[in-house]
């Protein structure tokens, strides 16, 4: 299952977030929960919650349905450096 999730992240999610300077990494899949880390421009970005819920979560649920309980962001957003987007850009990635 981890390989399948990683493939979806690499092929369907990362091309969208990469165009904005970010990336998503699969950290783990445990008890039907997917743990991800947002990096690059996504780390600390004001739009990261919208990206996670409206883009990443939607795509993962479309692909894995009942095999997923929660998608959990384990990113340390306080450590992000000057992300590309601001609050005004929220919701424009997907």
Backbone as CSV, one residue per row, in Angstrom:
resi,resn,N_x,N_y,N_z,CA_x,CA_y,CA_z,C_x,C_y,C_z
1,UNK,0.822,-1.196,0.000,0.000,0.000,0.000,0.867,1.262,0.000
2,UNK,1.968,1.236,0.745,2.853,2.411,0.787,3.366,2.760,-0.615
3,UNK,3.728,1.730,-1.384,4.224,1.987,-2.742,3.145,2.629,-3.611
4,UNK,1.920,2.181,-3.452,0.808,2.748,-4.231,0.552,4.198,-3.848
5,UNK,0.580,4.480,-2.565,0.374,5.858,-2.093,1.500,6.743,-2.607
6,UNK,2.727,6.257,-2.480,3.879,7.033,-2.933,3.783,7.326,-4.432
7,UNK,3.328,6.364,-5.207,3.183,6.552,-6.648,2.152,7.643,-6.956
8,UNK,1.026,7.618,-6.264,-0.003,8.646,-6.480,0.535,10.029,-6.102
9,UNK,1.256,10.099,-4.995,1.849,11.380,-4.589,2.814,11.881,-5.659
10,UNK,3.682,11.002,-6.135,4.687,11.406,-7.121,4.088,11.760,-8.475
11,UNK,3.061,11.002,-8.899,2.521,11.190,-10.251,1.361,12.176,-10.335
12,UNK,0.557,12.275,-9.279,-0.642,13.107,-9.364,-0.593,14.365,-8.505
13,UNK,0.102,14.303,-7.386,0.101,15.442,-6.458,1.321,16.332,-6.651
14,UNK,2.505,15.740,-6.648,3.719,16.555,-6.698,3.870,17.422,-7.944
15,UNK,3.405,16.997,-9.120,3.519,17.921,-10.258,2.784,19.249,-10.029
16,UNK,1.647,19.208,-9.341,0.902,20.445,-9.056,1.614,21.314,-8.037
17,UNK,2.041,20.720,-6.937,2.688,21.532,-5.903,4.105,21.937,-6.303
18,UNK,4.746,21.150,-7.170,6.097,21.500,-7.621,6.095,22.778,-8.451
19,UNK,5.014,23.015,-9.166,4.944,24.237,-9.972,4.892,25.483,-9.091
20,UNK,4.663,25.273,-7.795,4.640,26.376,-6.831,5.785,26.274,-5.828
21,UNK,6.783,25.445,-6.131,7.974,25.346,-5.296,7.866,24.390,-4.129
22,UNK,6.871,23.516,-4.120,6.700,22.605,-2.996,6.761,21.149,-3.404
23,UNK,6.645,20.291,-2.405,6.607,18.845,-2.618,5.915,18.202,-1.423
24,UNK,5.397,16.998,-1.650,4.748,16.226,-0.607,5.481,14.901,-0.507
25,UNK,5.771,14.477,0.724,6.447,13.203,0.968,5.549,12.304,1.796
26,UNK,5.514,11.028,1.452,4.838,10.059,2.302,5.767,9.741,3.469
27,UNK,5.296,9.935,4.678,6.077,9.613,5.870,5.761,8.189,6.299
28,UNK,4.454,7.840,6.325,4.071,6.486,6.732,2.602,6.237,6.415
29,UNK,2.237,4.970,6.447,0.846,4.530,6.334,0.652,3.516,7.453
30,UNK,-0.106,3.905,8.472,-0.294,3.068,9.653,-1.767,3.073,10.037
31,UNK,-2.340,1.896,10.256,-3.739,1.763,10.690,-4.686,2.574,9.805
32,UNK,-4.464,2.507,8.516,-5.270,3.191,7.506,-5.176,4.717,7.576
33,UNK,-4.146,5.227,8.220,-3.879,6.661,8.273,-2.642,6.960,7.433
34,UNK,-2.730,7.983,6.592,-1.606,8.395,5.757,-0.966,9.619,6.401
35,UNK,0.335,9.533,6.641,1.098,10.626,7.241,1.977,11.241,6.156
36,UNK,1.827,12.547,5.924,2.587,13.241,4.891,3.346,14.416,5.476
37,UNK,4.389,14.816,4.771,5.162,16.013,5.131,5.211,16.901,3.896
38,UNK,4.911,18.168,4.074,4.988,19.147,3.000,6.337,19.841,3.094
39,UNK,7.013,19.968,1.967,8.354,20.547,1.962,8.432,21.694,0.950
40,UNK,9.588,22.328,0.914,9.802,23.426,-0.017,8.881,24.588,0.291
41,UNK,8.287,25.146,-0.741,7.398,26.290,-0.587,6.138,25.982,0.193
42,UNK,5.802,24.698,0.331,4.592,24.308,1.086,4.808,24.376,2.596
43,UNK,6.045,24.243,3.023,6.332,24.235,4.457,6.181,25.646,5.006
44,UNK,5.197,25.839,5.863,4.961,27.149,6.454,4.071,28.047,5.622
45,UNK,3.641,27.583,4.470,2.801,28.394,3.583,1.400,28.550,4.164
46,UNK,0.845,29.734,4.028,-0.505,30.014,4.525,-1.557,29.168,3.815
47,UNK,-1.282,28.714,2.604,-2.244,27.917,1.835,-2.074,26.418,2.055
48,UNK,-1.174,26.006,2.934,-0.886,24.577,3.088,-2.082,23.771,3.583
49,UNK,-2.899,24.330,4.457,-4.081,23.604,4.936,-5.079,23.407,3.801
50,UNK,-5.284,24.422,3.000,-6.181,24.297,1.844,-5.625,23.294,0.844
51,UNK,-4.333,23.343,0.603,-3.696,22.386,-0.303,-3.890,20.971,0.208
52,UNK,-3.701,20.772,1.505,-3.848,19.445,2.098,-5.282,18.948,1.972
53,UNK,-6.248,19.734,2.372,-7.651,19.286,2.432,-8.338,19.269,1.067
54,UNK,-8.099,20.284,0.248,-8.817,20.392,-1.021,-8.103,19.704,-2.175
55,UNK,-6.809,19.479,-2.033,-6.057,18.852,-3.111,-5.538,17.478,-2.754
56,UNK,-4.605,17.428,-1.821,-3.940,16.178,-1.453,-4.942,15.159,-0.928
57,UNK,-5.755,15.557,0.042,-6.714,14.628,0.634,-7.730,14.149,-0.406
58,UNK,-8.226,15.040,-1.228,-9.205,14.675,-2.252,-8.637,13.615,-3.201
59,UNK,-7.418,13.826,-3.663,-6.792,12.887,-4.594,-6.536,11.537,-3.926
60,UNK,-6.028,11.546,-2.696,-5.764,10.288,-2.005,-7.057,9.515,-1.739
61,UNK,-8.105,10.207,-1.359,-9.387,9.529,-1.113,-9.998,8.996,-2.404
62,UNK,-9.834,9.723,-3.504,-10.327,9.231,-4.799,-9.624,7.941,-5.200
63,UNK,-8.354,7.833,-4.868,-7.566,6.669,-5.259,-7.673,5.507,-4.287
64,UNK,-7.863,5.793,-2.988,-7.784,4.722,-1.990,-9.038,4.559,-1.144
65,UNK,-10.001,5.440,-1.287,-11.310,5.322,-0.650,-11.309,4.812,0.774
66,UNK,-11.944,3.663,0.981,-12.137,3.128,2.332,-10.858,2.611,2.980
67,UNK,-9.752,2.584,2.227,-8.476,2.169,2.809,-7.814,3.298,3.594
68,UNK,-8.471,4.469,3.645,-7.899,5.635,4.319,-8.872,6.187,5.350
69,UNK,-8.417,6.295,6.589,-9.187,6.966,7.640,-8.879,8.453,7.644
70,UNK,-7.609,8.782,7.863,-7.190,10.185,7.965,-5.936,10.423,7.146
71,UNK,-5.796,11.661,6.682,-4.546,12.123,6.095,-4.005,13.134,7.087
72,UNK,-2.824,12.851,7.631,-2.256,13.642,8.718,-1.011,14.371,8.227
73,UNK,-0.987,15.675,8.408,0.165,16.502,8.053,1.111,16.552,9.255
74,UNK,2.315,16.019,9.100,3.297,16.023,10.197,4.370,17.088,9.992
75,UNK,4.119,18.009,9.078,5.074,19.064,8.747,5.268,20.022,9.918
76,UNK,6.511,20.429,10.153,6.796,21.497,11.106,6.703,22.814,10.328
77,UNK,5.507,23.369,10.247,5.302,24.571,9.439,5.991,25.797,10.017
78,UNK,6.285,25.796,11.294,7.005,26.933,11.899,8.433,27.033,11.400
79,UNK,8.975,25.937,10.878,10.360,25.940,10.414,10.486,26.367,8.954
80,UNK,9.370,26.560,8.255,9.411,26.933,6.842,10.013,28.307,6.635
81,UNK,10.732,28.449,5.516,11.358,29.726,5.190,10.597,30.430,4.086
82,UNK,10.071,31.598,4.364,9.524,32.497,3.364,8.821,31.762,2.217
83,UNK,7.695,31.117,2.497,7.008,30.373,1.447,6.538,31.261,0.303
84,UNK,6.347,30.637,-0.824,5.981,31.329,-2.051,4.621,32.001,-1.964
85,UNK,3.656,31.364,-1.286,2.286,31.873,-1.246,1.953,32.588,0.049
86,UNK,0.932,33.409,-0.018,0.398,34.116,1.138,-1.047,33.692,1.355
87,UNK,-1.708,34.227,2.348,-3.117,33.925,2.614,-3.990,34.182,1.380
88,UNK,-3.679,35.165,0.602,-4.484,35.538,-0.560,-4.479,34.456,-1.636
89,UNK,-3.474,33.587,-1.650,-3.355,32.557,-2.673,-4.053,31.254,-2.290
90,UNK,-4.595,31.161,-1.092,-5.206,29.918,-0.623,-6.264,29.420,-1.597
91,UNK,-6.211,28.125,-1.844,-7.202,27.496,-2.702,-6.931,27.571,-4.185
92,UNK,-5.776,28.069,-4.607,-5.509,28.198,-6.035,-4.663,27.073,-6.615
93,UNK,-4.249,26.116,-5.802,-3.347,25.081,-6.294,-4.051,23.958,-7.037
94,UNK,-5.239,23.586,-6.595,-5.916,22.440,-7.215,-7.246,22.836,-7.786
